[in-house]
Amino acid sequence: MRAIDLLNGRLKLRHLILVVAIADQGSVLRAAEHLHLAQPAVTRSLREVEGILGVELFTRGPRGVTPTLFGDAFIEHARTVLAELRRAGERITGLADGEVGTVTIGTLLAGSNVLLPRAIAALKRDRPGITVIVQEATFDAQVPRLLDGEIDLILGRLNPIGDLRGLRQITLYGEPVRLVARRDHPARARADLRLEDLLDYPWVLPLEQTALRTELEQVFRAEGLVPPGNLVECTSVLTVRTLVRDTDMIAALPELVARTDADIAPLPVPLETVRRQVGVTLPAHRAPTPSARLMLDHLRQEAAEITGAVS
């Protein structure tokens, strides 16, 4: 197949927007509605793109469209181009006045309870015109969006990135992960409480694909124990805290999360092997926007103040 020249002027920005909209909406009709265009115009533009590329980008079915192998590849690049153009616009605006912009933060459990709210409050005091968007999900779910430019940074426990290209990490502070329960939990009545004693109770744990879940299961196996079978899987801080506070459930939470709720407290069962570094994950080859850079500055400042409060 001959090399395709996409810089000859035939491929337009509207083509990229249209292809991404079709992928996101799952059908040409819904994409047309989303873009406020007539369906025939969307269909015609899609045919133009496919003609330029010489391949089909979507397969049509009774329930919508599905990207082909070529479609998946082109959509990935289209998202990156559009994200970079959005960032270029924000960067120009930010350089012009330094007062407005948007920073989108993906959060994990650690850092979201104390550090992030403090940093957001400090940023908004300095730059009230900057919009902060916070989105919670697992690390694995956030990485593709970070690389695509849909979010600016991921804040939380630093996950291994050895096999993930294009990422860099900044450590902000260390924070222990503690096993917690409500203050009047019956397990507290046991003398010399051990990890195996806690298997008598239900647990609320992170999702299986998270690094923290893997490390917790390794703690159990290192002591010759089978990980809890009576459990709830959850990544929502609010839900975890409510379950721990209102039931006999045991959870593993960052120490600052545990200590900011008067109704729950750490149990005297250490988790020595669980990593404790909290920080940010960033794209390695893309400079932060002015708004994201300001957010990073405030995260660093607030982390420095928090450091004295954690062990």
N, C-alpha and C positions, 0 to 999 in steps of 0.2 A: 504494500500500500504506500502510495506517495506521501511525503511529508505534507502536513496541513499547515498552511500559513493563516494564522488567526489575527494577524496584524495588518492585513491588506485592506481593512476598512469595511469588509462585508459583515463581520460579526459586530453587533451593536450591544451597548450596555443593556438595552431593554431585553435582548435575547437572554442574557444571564439572569436578569430579574425574573423573567417568565419561566425559565427552566427550573429555577429554585422554587418558585411558587407552585408549579405543578408537582414537584417532588414533595413539598411540604403539605399540600392540600390533598394529594392522592388522586386527583382527577382534573381533567381540563376544565370541566364546568365549574368546579369549586375554585380553581385558580382564576378563572375569568371573573367570578363574583368577587374574589378577594382583591383583584387588581382593578375592579370596576371597568372591565372591558367586555365586549361582546365575545361569546364563545367562538364564532368563526374567526375573529381576529387573533385569538389565542392559538387556535388550531393552525392558522396560516403561518403565524410567527414560529411555531414549533417546527413546522415543515421547513421553514427557511433555515433554522439552526441545523436540523438534521441534514439538509441539503449541503450546507457549508461543510459539515463534518464528514458527510458521506456515510453515516451510520444511523441506526435507530437508537434513540435515547430512552424510549419507553415502550413497553409492550401493553397493548390495550386489552382490557378484559371487561366482563359485565359489571364489575364493581369499581372500576376505575383504571388507573394506570400503575405500572410497576417499572422502576428503572431497570434498564438492561445493564450488562457489564460495562458497556461504553457510557451509559447514562450515569452510573454510580461514579465513574472516574471524572466525567465532565462536571457533574454537580458538585463534587468535592472542590474542584478548582474554582468553579463559579462562586461558591460560598466564600472562599478565601479572597477572591478578587473583590466581591461586594463588601466584605468585612473591612478590607484594607481601604477601600474608598470611603466607607463610613468613618473610619479612623482618621483618614486624611482630612476629611471635612471637620471633624472635631479638633484635630490638631491645629489646623489653620485658625479656627475660631478661638481655641485656647491660647494660641500664640498672640492673637489679636488683642484679647482683653483679659484672659486668665480668670474670668469670672463665671463662665458657663461650661457645660459639658456633661458627660455621663460616664460613670464607672460601674461596670457590672462585675459582681463578686460571686463566685461559687463557693459555698461554705460546706464544711464538714462539721462534725460534732464539736471537736476541740477548737477553741478560739471564737466560736459563734456566740457564746454566752456572755463573756465579759470583754474580751479584747475588741471584737468587731463593733459592738455598740458604742464603746468609748471612742474608737477611732472615727466612726461615722459622725458622732456628735461633735468631735473636734474639727473634722473636715467641714461640716455644715456651719460651724461658727465662723470659720475662715472664708468659706466659699459657699454662701447660701444658694447660689445659682447652679451649683453642680447637683445633678440627680444621681442618687445611689440606688442601684438595683441589686438586691440580694436574692440568690437562688440556691436552694439546698438540694443536694443529691449526693450520691456516692462518688468517690474519686474517679473510678473507671468511667462513670457516665459523664463526668465533667470534662475529662481530658480532650475528647474530640471537639467539644465546643470551645475549649480554650485554644486549641490549635487552629480552629476555623476562624477565630477572632470574635466569636459571639459573646464570650466573657473575657474579662481582662486578667483575672487572677483567681487562683483557688486558695482559700485560707483554711487551715486545719492541721491535723497531724500529718507530718511529712511521710508520704508513702514512698516505697522504693520506685525509682524511675529508670533502673538499669536498662530495661528493654524498650523504653519509650524514648524515641528520638525527638529532638526539638524542644526539650523542656529544661528548665533550670529551677533551682530551689534556693530560697533564702530562709535560714533559721532565725526565728524571732525570740523564742524562749523555750525552756524545758518545763514540762508540766506532767506530774505523775498521773497515771490512770489508776483509779481506786475502785474496789468493789464497794457498792453502797446499798443501803436498805433504809427503810423508815426507822425513826428513832426508837419506836417501841416494838421493833421486830423481835419475834421470839428467839431468833438465833443469837441475839445479844445476851441471852441468859446463860448460854453455854460457856463454861470455863475452857480456856485454851482452844478457842474456836479455830477450826482448820477448814481448808477448802472443801474437803470431802463432806463435812457437815452441811455445807450449803447446798449440796445436791438434793437434800430433802425438800427443797423449796423450788418454786417456778422461777425462771429467769427471763429477762428481756435483754436480747443481744443484738449487735449490729448484723446486717445482712451477710450472707455467706461469702460474697465476693469481696468484702472489705478486708483490709490488712489487719484491723483491730480484731475482727472475728477470728482470723487465722491465728493470730498470736495468742488469743485467749484459749483457743482449742489446744495449742501447743503447751500452754501452762498446765492444762488438765492432763494431757498425755504424759508430760514430764513427771507428774506425780502418780502415774499409773491409774488415772481415772478416765472414765468415759465422759465426754462433754455432756452437758445437760440435754435431756430429751424433752423435758417439759418446758417449752420456751415460746416466746414471742419474738419475732424479728422486726426490728424497727430502727429507723435512722432519725426520727423526729425527736428533738430534745424535749419539747413540751410533752409529748406522749410518753416518753420514757420516764420523765420525772413524775408525771401523774400516776403512772402504773406503780412505780416504786413507792410513792407516797401513800397510795390508797390500798395497796395489796401487800402480800408477803413476797413479792418478786424481788430478785437480786439483779443488779445491773452493774456494768463497768462503765464509769464516767470519768472524764477529766476532772481533776481535783477542784478546779475553780467552778465547774458546773455543780459539783456536789456541795460545795461550801456556800453557794449562794441561795440554797433552799433550806429554810429553817427546819423543815419537817423530815429531811433525810440527812444521813451522815455516813462517812466511810466506816467500813468494817475492819477489824484488826487482822486482815488477811492480805499480805502484801502481794503485789504483782511485779516482782523485781525484773523480769525479763521483757516486759512490755515497753516498747519504745516510747519516749516522752517528748520528742521534739515537735514543736508547733511552729509553723511558718507558712510561707506562700510559695506556690508553684506558678511559674511564669513561662511564656514562650521564650525559647533561647535566642531566636533570631528576629524578634520583633520588639522594637522599642515601645515602652509603655506610652500611652497617650498622656497629655498633661494632667488630665483628671486622675488617671490611674497612678501617675507618679506622685501626685499629692496624697492619694489614699495610702500609698506605700509609706510615704514619709510619716503620716499619722499613725499607721500601724506600728512602725518602728518605735516612735516616741512613746506610744501607749504600752507597747511590750516592755520597754525599758522600765516603766513605772511598775508594771505588773511583776516583773522578775523578782522583786523583793518580797512578794506575797506568796510565791510558790516555792516548794522545795525541790 
